[in-house]
Amino acid sequence: MANLLYDSLFGKHAGSAAPFLHLPDGSTITYDAFLRMAARMANAMTDMGLEPGDRVAAQVEKSPEALALYAACVQAGLIFLPLNTAYTVDELSYFIENSGAKLVVCDGAKQGDIAPMAEPLNAQVATLNADGSGSLMERANAASDRFETVSRGPDDLAAFLYTSGTTGRSKGAMLTQNNLLSNTEVLVDHWRFTGDDVLLHALPIFHTHGLFVATNIILAVGGAMIFLPKFDQDAVIDWLPRATTMMGVPTFYTRLLDDARFTGDLVAHMRLFISGSAPLLAETHVQFEERTGHRILERYGMTETNMNTSNPYDGERRAGTVGFPLPGVELKVTDPDTGKTLPQGEIGQIEVRGPNVFKGYWQMPEKTAAELREDGFFITGDLGRIDADGYVHIVGRNKDLIISGGYNIYPKEIELLLDEQPGVLESAVIGVPHPDFGETVLGVIVPEKGATPDLDGIMEAAQHSLARFKHPRKLVVMEALPRNTMGKVQKNVLRDEFKEMFTPA
């Protein structure tokens, strides 16, 4: 029985003694050991009553076992829902309820908060800690390391990744086996990965960048990963001499450039540095090339599509652009009002079509119809243009979206919370430039007449209810928000007013 994704990425390595994961303590996990671990986990979840098509929500720290959970879900035909470890219990409850997850895998420290919330939603809870311990692994360690792979085809769902709109609740982007595999195969070829590559992996694995791009590529070619739990400057500099490639967000590269130990000699052997998830400043491109002789390869992707474009491996990697559409991906720039394709060079909304484009939003047919056209083109919400040489430029995005350190932040969610606080009449949340994170969150508050809002108390409320990456960096008070003649808040005016708030003097 065939399982497209498992057979193409995992199963072909059965019995292989080749190294797969190099860990910070100096130990190595082979492909065969990893697959046996995944098979035990697949058996454990099946013994818990899970069946093909069931959803498994995972909010766990990065570890070899956490990665094996992904492989186990693929092998057992389960739909994997990786969730940001920063999400609060309030946020997590929505994902569990909306997805209908049958199993929630969480850190043991959070079990006491998650179990009472999951029970009425008919979801079982198992624990998996950063050190590989927990109730899921106890079950797995008692199970067989052989599992009969469940048959799944190209159009069967492999994962949900939740993404938000600027209004309303988060949306579960449904990704099929072919969505993931087709993109992986294109990137392997485009970026010239082989079994000789050792990828320095310091990205989270609850995000498409670290999981479905980095990990899947290495699995496809049988290479190895230096599997760091997070970006730690000392660890990255220590391990770089043993790597051939690295994927990161712009913050990784700006922090390395701030370290005198990061030199051209340190990375002279490296084959490729790739950046994504947030725009890379042209200044960073220049500094990196001057320091190392390497030109970072920038690409453009989304939760709903994985990778859409990439600068070339051979040829000019042009700063300020995201390169060309990948093979098999069609990209056009259209008028947001009419949907008609615009002439080259004009700015409009970016639409993409290809085997990488998701199937739709889980249980949201209206949202799916609004963003995924009948002809297969997905309206990305990003604004861009295509220059005379064919390079794609991202010039903006739906105006309110904030990207901080590679994470998408949607102002409406934060504004709703701020508006509920005592003494607050209304609020506006904007992204302002930040030297480290690209952008950061600023909350603008208008007080009720005669009231003096407690800014510290409001910050505390935000910290309790929102993931850390969504917390406002600062709150400012204004008498009134700027509005146009139609009464709409002019966030562009606010962005201009506060654009230098976090810029070094």
SULKA-V87667 format. One line per field, one symbol per residue. psi: psi as a letter, one per 20 degrees, with the letter a starting at -180 (. if undefined). Layout:
psi: ???
This chain:
psi: pqoggghhhghijpipjqpgppqhjirqprgghghhgggghggghghijqqpiqpoponqqprhhhhhhghhgghjkqppnpppiiprhghhhggggghkpippprqhhighhhghhhgijkpqpqqorhjirrhghggghirqjppopppqrhiqphqpppqqriqarqpoooprghgggggghghgghjkqriiqopoojqqjjqhghgifgghghghikaqponqhroogggghhhhijrhqpprrhhghhhhhiphiorhhhkhiqhppqqaiqppqhhgggggghghiqopoqrprrgiicpgrqqqgqapnoqjrkbqpqpipppqprphhhjqpqqphqpaqpqqqriiprhappkmhghghhioqhjippohiqparprhjiqppoiaaphippookipppohhghghgghiqpipgrrpprpqqphgjfqrppppppqqpiqnqnhghggggghhiqqhiipphqpqpqhqqpqahjjppnhhgggghjhjhjpq.
